[in-house]
Amino acid sequence: MKRGFLLCKPFVPLMLVMTGWLVHPFGKSGDVFFFLASWCALLGGIFYGQRQNEIREAGRIKKMLSDLRHEWMNHIQVLMGYLMMKKEEAMKDYFNRLVKQARNERIISNLSYAPLAVALLDMRHRLKEWELSLDVSDQFRFESVEEEKKFLKIWQQLITMIENRHQQTDAYSGVSFSLEKEDNQVRVGVRSNEASFCSGEWLPVLEDRLKTVEPSIAIQNLENAFVLTYQLKPNGLGR
């Protein structure tokens, strides 16, 4: 409800002007006045809405950069601790984790459709109260921007459904994702640290919801996990 009010707020003056236009008693001169006033209110509402969107986006980016700084300071502190305790193997393992994370982010950053790259990169910051991990295969790259747009719709629907299930059950806090490609098939693996993650009728409901975006989607239920697959058109993936 609050989001709906924020979306409508820039156009409240326009609605008031249009209401006045319908009931005014000033004849044709009043019609001209309210016609011009409605255009001014419309343009003002559009400008105000764009400005507010820019402010919100800048705030989101600022918070994300702050989170990144905090995250890397934590990494440095952990590595300094291993160094002081002379735990070379632990340092090596930790470095390998950071290298793997950087590789995943490089693959994602090479995607052509910026909103998809942002959605994948921003996930850890958006859901930072969860223990999230994302593993991306080297072959996960799209040839067509349209295929990237479709995957973004699937991804957004998937994340929304997982968030809603978490709010309803509060049964898990750790989720790992894997993104893979084999030939013309896209695979999304999802695993939780809770046995109840895939229980009940949730997976069939999820599959039906995702089929509205891509009819070829199929979900295989595994232990504490599931794999989502769908087929791309020939030459729809790979460069």
C-alpha positions in Angstrom: 0.0 0.0 0.0 2.8 2.4 0.9 4.6 1.6 -2.4 1.3 2.4 -4.3 1.0 5.7 -2.5 4.6 6.7 -3.4 4.0 5.8 -7.0 0.8 8.0 -7.2 2.1 10.9 -5.1 3.7 12.8 -8.0 0.4 12.8 -9.8 -1.8 14.1 -7.0 -1.8 17.6 -8.4 -2.8 16.3 -11.8 -5.8 14.4 -10.2 -6.9 17.6 -8.4 -6.6 19.7 -11.6 -8.6 17.1 -13.5 -11.3 17.0 -10.8 -11.5 20.8 -11.0 -11.8 20.6 -14.8 -14.8 18.4 -14.5 -16.8 20.6 -12.1 -15.6 24.2 -12.9 -18.3 26.8 -13.9 -16.1 29.1 -16.0 -17.0 27.9 -19.5 -14.5 27.7 -22.4 -12.0 30.0 -20.7 -12.0 27.6 -17.7 -11.5 24.6 -20.1 -8.4 26.3 -21.6 -7.0 27.1 -18.2 -7.5 23.6 -16.8 -6.2 22.0 -20.0 -2.9 24.0 -19.7 -2.8 23.4 -15.9 -3.2 19.6 -16.5 -0.3 19.5 -18.9 1.9 21.4 -16.4 0.8 19.1 -13.6 1.5 16.0 -15.7 5.0 17.2 -16.7 5.7 18.3 -13.2 4.6 14.9 -11.9 6.9 13.0 -14.4 9.9 15.2 -13.5 9.3 14.8 -9.8 8.8 11.0 -10.1 12.1 10.7 -12.1 13.9 12.8 -9.5 12.7 10.7 -6.6 13.7 7.5 -8.5 17.2 8.9 -9.0 17.4 9.7 -5.2 16.2 6.3 -4.2 18.6 4.6 -6.6 21.5 6.7 -5.4 20.6 5.8 -1.8 20.5 2.1 -2.7 23.9 2.3 -4.5 25.4 4.2 -1.5 24.2 1.5 0.9 25.5 -1.3 -1.4 29.0 0.4 -1.5 29.0 0.8 2.2 28.1 -2.9 2.6 30.9 -3.8 0.2 33.4 -1.8 2.2 32.3 -3.5 5.4 32.5 -6.9 3.8 36.0 -6.4 2.6 37.1 -5.1 6.0 35.8 -8.3 7.5 37.8 -10.3 4.9 41.0 -8.3 5.9 40.4 -8.9 9.6 39.9 -12.7 9.0 43.1 -12.9 6.9 45.1 -10.8 9.5 43.9 -13.2 12.2 45.1 -16.3 10.2 48.4 -14.5 9.5 49.0 -13.8 13.2 48.2 -17.4 14.1 50.3 -18.6 11.2 47.5 -20.7 9.8 48.7 -20.9 6.2 46.2 -23.6 5.0 43.3 -21.6 6.4 44.5 -18.5 4.6 44.9 -20.4 1.4 41.3 -21.8 1.7 40.0 -18.3 2.4 41.9 -16.8 -0.5 40.4 -19.5 -2.8 36.9 -18.6 -1.6 37.5 -14.9 -2.5 39.0 -15.8 -5.9 35.9 -18.0 -6.6 33.6 -15.1 -5.6 35.5 -12.7 -7.9 35.3 -15.2 -10.8 31.5 -15.4 -10.3 31.2 -11.7 -10.3 33.3 -11.3 -13.4 31.1 -13.8 -15.3 28.0 -12.0 -14.2 29.4 -8.6 -15.1 30.0 -9.8 -18.6 26.2 -10.3 -19.2 24.9 -7.8 -21.8 21.6 -6.9 -20.0 22.6 -4.7 -17.1 19.4 -5.2 -15.1 20.1 -9.0 -15.0 23.7 -8.4 -13.9 22.6 -6.0 -11.2 19.9 -8.5 -9.9 22.5 -11.3 -9.6 25.2 -9.1 -8.1 22.9 -7.3 -5.7 21.3 -10.5 -4.3 23.8 -10.9 -1.4 23.3 -7.3 -0.3 19.5 -7.4 -0.7 19.2 -10.6 1.3 22.1 -10.1 3.6 20.3 -11.5 6.6 20.5 -14.9 4.9 23.6 -17.0 4.4 23.7 -16.9 0.6 26.1 -18.3 -2.0 26.0 -18.1 -5.7 28.1 -20.3 -8.0 28.2 -19.5 -11.7 29.6 -21.8 -14.4 32.0 -20.4 -17.0 29.5 -21.3 -19.8 26.7 -19.3 -18.3 26.5 -16.5 -20.9 23.7 -15.5 -23.3 23.9 -14.6 -26.9 20.5 -12.9 -27.0 19.5 -10.0 -24.9 15.9 -11.3 -25.1 17.0 -14.5 -23.5 18.7 -12.5 -20.7 15.5 -10.6 -20.2 13.5 -13.8 -20.0 16.0 -15.3 -17.4 15.7 -12.1 -15.4 11.9 -12.6 -15.2 12.4 -16.2 -14.1 15.0 -15.2 -11.6 12.9 -12.4 -10.1 9.9 -14.7 -9.8 12.0 -17.4 -8.2 13.6 -15.1 -5.6 10.2 -13.6 -4.8 8.7 -17.1 -4.2 11.6 -18.1 -2.0 11.3 -14.9 0.0 7.6 -15.4 0.5 8.1 -19.0 1.6 10.8 -17.8 4.1 8.3 -15.2 5.5 5.6 -17.9 5.9 7.7 -20.7 7.4 10.8 -18.9 8.8 12.3 -22.4 8.3 15.6 -21.6 6.6 18.3 -18.9 6.6 20.9 -20.4 4.3 20.3 -20.8 0.5 22.9 -21.6 -2.2 22.3 -21.1 -5.9 24.1 -22.5 -8.9 23.7 -21.2 -12.5 24.8 -23.5 -15.3 24.4 -24.0 -19.0 24.7 -27.2 -21.0 24.0 -27.0 -24.8 20.7 -25.2 -25.0 19.6 -25.9 -21.5 19.7 -23.5 -18.5 20.0 -25.1 -15.1 19.4 -23.3 -11.8 20.2 -25.3 -8.7 18.8 -24.2 -5.3 19.8 -25.8 -2.0 18.8 -25.0 1.6 20.2 -25.8 5.0 16.7 -26.9 6.2 14.9 -30.2 5.4 11.5 -28.4 5.2 12.6 -26.2 2.3 11.0 -28.4 -0.4 8.2 -29.9 1.6 4.5 -29.6 0.9 2.9 -28.3 -2.3 5.3 -25.4 -2.7 7.4 -26.8 -5.5 4.4 -27.6 -7.8 3.0 -24.1 -7.1 6.5 -22.6 -7.9 6.7 -24.6 -11.2 3.2 -23.5 -12.3 4.1 -19.9 -11.5 7.3 -20.0 -13.5 5.7 -21.8 -16.4 3.8 -18.5 -17.1 7.2 -17.0 -18.0 8.7 -20.0 -19.8 6.5 -23.1 -20.6 9.4 -25.5 -20.9 10.4 -25.0 -17.2 10.7 -28.2 -15.2 11.6 -28.6 -11.5 13.3 -31.7 -10.0 12.9 -32.2 -6.3 16.0 -33.4 -4.5 17.0 -33.7 -0.8 16.8 -30.2 0.7 17.2 -28.9 -2.9 15.7 -28.6 -6.3 16.9 -28.1 -9.9 15.1 -25.8 -12.3 15.7 -26.4 -16.0 14.4 -24.9 -19.2 15.2 -25.1 -22.9 16.5 -22.2 -24.9 15.9 -21.7 -28.6 18.7 -23.0 -30.9 21.7 -20.7 -30.7 20.0 -18.8 -27.8 23.0 -19.2 -25.5 26.7 -19.0 -25.9 29.0 -16.7 -27.7 
